[in-house]
Amino acid sequence: MKKRCFWVTESKLYQEYHDEEWGVPVYDDTTLFEFLLLETFQAGLSWITILNKRENFRKAFDHFDYKKIAIYPESKYDSLLQVYNVSKK
């Protein structure tokens, strides 16, 4: 049995994250940007909640392609705000 940190639950997704991503240095801009956005959405939520929604975030944000996101039209922002129930105020 693999030794894991105390915070890892029985969730296979959490275990895979711990074993394959946690503590592994990242140098790829897209992956760094992905974690930046995921951490932002994580505020107030558990990390496992974000991991469970990660694929949905990837779809919503064009696989975290920051070059695409940088040129999103206003309508795309409006769409994302609607999906995530966020006000523009």
DRENPA-3360 file (N, C-alpha, C; in nm, 2 decimals, always signed):
BEGIN
1 = MKKRCFWV = +0.09/-0.12/+0.00/+0.00/+0.00/+0.00/+0.09/+0.12/+0.00 ~ +0.05/+0.22/-0.08/+0.13/+0.35/-0.09/+0.10/+0.43/+0.03 ~ +0.21/+0.49/+0.08/+0.20/+0.58/+0.19/+0.15/+0.72/+0.14 ~ +0.04/+0.77/+0.20/-0.01/+0.90/+0.16/-0.03/+0.99/+0.28 ~ -0.04/+1.12/+0.25/-0.06/+1.22/+0.35/-0.19/+1.20/+0.42 ~ -0.20/+1.25/+0.54/-0.32/+1.22/+0.63/-0.45/+1.28/+0.56 ~ -0.44/+1.38/+0.48/-0.56/+1.45/+0.42/-0.62/+1.38/+0.31 ~ -0.56/+1.27/+0.26/-0.61/+1.20/+0.14/-0.72/+1.11/+0.18;
9 = TESKLYQE = -0.83/+1.12/+0.12/-0.95/+1.04/+0.15/-0.95/+0.91/+0.07 ~ -1.06/+0.84/+0.08/-1.07/+0.71/+0.00/-1.10/+0.74/-0.15 ~ -1.12/+0.86/-0.18/-1.16/+0.90/-0.32/-1.04/+0.86/-0.41 ~ -1.07/+0.79/-0.52/-0.97/+0.75/-0.61/-0.91/+0.88/-0.68 ~ -1.00/+0.97/-0.71/-0.96/+1.10/-0.77/-0.86/+1.17/-0.68 ~ -0.88/+1.18/-0.55/-0.80/+1.24/-0.46/-0.66/+1.17/-0.45 ~ -0.67/+1.03/-0.44/-0.55/+0.95/-0.44/-0.46/+0.97/-0.56 ~ -0.52/+0.98/-0.68/-0.45/+1.00/-0.80/-0.38/+1.14/-0.80;
17 = YHDEEWGV = -0.46/+1.24/-0.75/-0.40/+1.37/-0.74/-0.28/+1.37/-0.65 ~ -0.30/+1.31/-0.54/-0.18/+1.30/-0.44/-0.06/+1.23/-0.50 ~ -0.09/+1.12/-0.56/+0.02/+1.03/-0.61/+0.09/+1.09/-0.73 ~ +0.02/+1.16/-0.82/+0.07/+1.20/-0.95/+0.10/+1.35/-0.96 ~ +0.03/+1.43/-0.88/+0.04/+1.58/-0.90/+0.10/+1.65/-0.78 ~ +0.05/+1.61/-0.66/+0.09/+1.68/-0.53/+0.24/+1.69/-0.52 ~ +0.29/+1.80/-0.50/+0.43/+1.82/-0.47/+0.52/+1.80/-0.59 ~ +0.47/+1.78/-0.71/+0.55/+1.77/-0.83/+0.57/+1.91/-0.89;
25 = PVYDDTTL = +0.69/+1.95/-0.91/+0.72/+2.08/-0.97/+0.65/+2.10/-1.11 ~ +0.60/+2.21/-1.13/+0.53/+2.24/-1.26/+0.60/+2.36/-1.33 ~ +0.63/+2.35/-1.45/+0.70/+2.45/-1.53/+0.62/+2.50/-1.65 ~ +0.52/+2.42/-1.68/+0.43/+2.45/-1.80/+0.34/+2.56/-1.77 ~ +0.33/+2.67/-1.85/+0.25/+2.78/-1.83/+0.10/+2.74/-1.82 ~ +0.05/+2.66/-1.91/-0.09/+2.62/-1.91/-0.12/+2.55/-1.78 ~ -0.04/+2.46/-1.73/-0.07/+2.39/-1.61/-0.06/+2.48/-1.49 ~ +0.03/+2.57/-1.49/+0.04/+2.67/-1.38/-0.09/+2.76/-1.38;
33 = FEFLLLET = -0.13/+2.80/-1.50/-0.26/+2.88/-1.51/-0.38/+2.80/-1.46 ~ -0.38/+2.67/-1.50/-0.49/+2.58/-1.45/-0.50/+2.58/-1.30 ~ -0.38/+2.56/-1.24/-0.38/+2.56/-1.09/-0.42/+2.70/-1.03 ~ -0.38/+2.80/-1.09/-0.41/+2.94/-1.05/-0.57/+2.95/-1.05 ~ -0.63/+2.92/-1.16/-0.78/+2.93/-1.17/-0.85/+2.83/-1.07 ~ -0.80/+2.71/-1.06/-0.86/+2.61/-0.97/-0.85/+2.66/-0.83 ~ -0.73/+2.71/-0.79/-0.72/+2.76/-0.65/-0.81/+2.88/-0.63 ~ -0.83/+2.96/-0.73/-0.92/+3.08/-0.72/-1.07/+3.03/-0.69;
41 = FQAGLSWI = -1.11/+2.93/-0.77/-1.24/+2.87/-0.75/-1.26/+2.79/-0.62 ~ -1.14/+2.75/-0.57/-1.15/+2.67/-0.44/-1.18/+2.75/-0.32 ~ -1.16/+2.88/-0.32/-1.18/+2.96/-0.20/-1.31/+2.92/-0.13 ~ -1.29/+2.88/-0.01/-1.41/+2.84/+0.07/-1.46/+2.70/+0.05 ~ -1.40/+2.63/-0.05/-1.44/+2.49/-0.07/-1.33/+2.40/-0.05 ~ -1.36/+2.27/-0.03/-1.25/+2.17/-0.02/-1.19/+2.14/-0.15 ~ -1.06/+2.10/-0.15/-0.99/+2.07/-0.28/-1.05/+1.96/-0.35 ~ -1.11/+1.86/-0.28/-1.17/+1.75/-0.35/-1.30/+1.80/-0.43;
49 = TILNKREN = -1.36/+1.90/-0.38/-1.48/+1.95/-0.45/-1.43/+2.01/-0.58 ~ -1.32/+2.08/-0.58/-1.26/+2.13/-0.71/-1.21/+2.02/-0.80 ~ -1.15/+1.92/-0.74/-1.10/+1.81/-0.83/-1.22/+1.74/-0.89 ~ -1.33/+1.73/-0.82/-1.45/+1.67/-0.88/-1.51/+1.75/-0.99 ~ -1.49/+1.88/-0.99/-1.54/+1.97/-1.10/-1.43/+2.00/-1.20 ~ -1.32/+1.95/-1.19/-1.20/+1.99/-1.27/-1.23/+1.97/-1.42 ~ -1.29/+1.86/-1.46/-1.32/+1.84/-1.60/-1.42/+1.95/-1.66 ~ -1.52/+1.98/-1.57/-1.61/+2.09/-1.61/-1.54/+2.22/-1.63;
57 = FRKAFDHF = -1.45/+2.25/-1.54/-1.37/+2.38/-1.55/-1.29/+2.37/-1.68 ~ -1.23/+2.26/-1.71/-1.15/+2.24/-1.83/-1.23/+2.27/-1.96 ~ -1.35/+2.22/-1.96/-1.44/+2.25/-2.07/-1.48/+2.39/-2.08 ~ -1.52/+2.45/-1.96/-1.56/+2.59/-1.96/-1.45/+2.69/-2.00 ~ -1.33/+2.65/-1.97/-1.22/+2.75/-1.99/-1.12/+2.69/-2.10 ~ -1.18/+2.63/-2.20/-1.10/+2.58/-2.31/-0.96/+2.52/-2.27 ~ -0.98/+2.42/-2.17/-0.86/+2.35/-2.12/-0.75/+2.44/-2.07 ~ -0.80/+2.55/-2.01/-0.71/+2.65/-1.95/-0.61/+2.71/-2.04;
65 = DYKKIAIY = -0.65/+2.72/-2.17/-0.57/+2.79/-2.27/-0.57/+2.94/-2.25 ~ -0.47/+2.99/-2.18/-0.48/+3.13/-2.15/-0.47/+3.22/-2.27 ~ -0.42/+3.18/-2.38/-0.42/+3.26/-2.50/-0.56/+3.27/-2.56 ~ -0.64/+3.17/-2.55/-0.79/+3.17/-2.59/-0.86/+3.26/-2.49 ~ -0.84/+3.24/-2.36/-0.91/+3.31/-2.26/-0.89/+3.46/-2.27 ~ -0.77/+3.50/-2.31/-0.73/+3.64/-2.32/-0.81/+3.71/-2.42 ~ -0.86/+3.64/-2.52/-0.94/+3.70/-2.63/-1.09/+3.67/-2.63 ~ -1.13/+3.61/-2.51/-1.27/+3.59/-2.50/-1.36/+3.71/-2.53;
73 = PESKYDSL = -1.46/+3.70/-2.61/-1.55/+3.81/-2.62/-1.64/+3.83/-2.50 ~ -1.69/+3.95/-2.49/-1.78/+3.98/-2.37/-1.89/+3.87/-2.35 ~ -1.94/+3.82/-2.46/-2.05/+3.72/-2.45/-2.00/+3.59/-2.38 ~ -1.88/+3.56/-2.40/-1.82/+3.44/-2.33/-1.81/+3.46/-2.18 ~ -1.77/+3.58/-2.14/-1.77/+3.62/-2.00/-1.91/+3.61/-1.94 ~ -2.00/+3.67/-2.01/-2.14/+3.67/-1.97/-2.19/+3.53/-1.95 ~ -2.16/+3.44/-2.04/-2.20/+3.30/-2.03/-2.14/+3.23/-1.91 ~ -2.01/+3.26/-1.89/-1.94/+3.20/-1.77/-2.00/+3.25/-1.64;
81 = LQVYNVSK = -2.03/+3.38/-1.64/-2.09/+3.44/-1.52/-2.23/+3.37/-1.49 ~ -2.30/+3.35/-1.59/-2.43/+3.28/-1.58/-2.42/+3.14/-1.52 ~ -2.33/+3.07/-1.58/-2.31/+2.93/-1.54/-2.27/+2.92/-1.39 ~ -2.18/+3.01/-1.35/-2.13/+3.01/-1.22/-2.21/+3.11/-1.13 ~ -2.32/+3.16/-1.18/-2.41/+3.24/-1.10/-2.34/+3.35/-1.03 ~ -2.26/+3.43/-1.10/-2.18/+3.54/-1.05/-2.23/+3.67/-1.11 ~ -2.24/+3.77/-1.02/-2.28/+3.90/-1.07/-2.16/+3.98/-1.12 ~ -2.19/+4.07/-1.22/-2.08/+4.16/-1.27/-2.06/+4.28/-1.18;
89 = K = -2.13/+4.29/-1.07/-2.12/+4.41/-0.99/-1.98/+4.44/-0.94;
% end
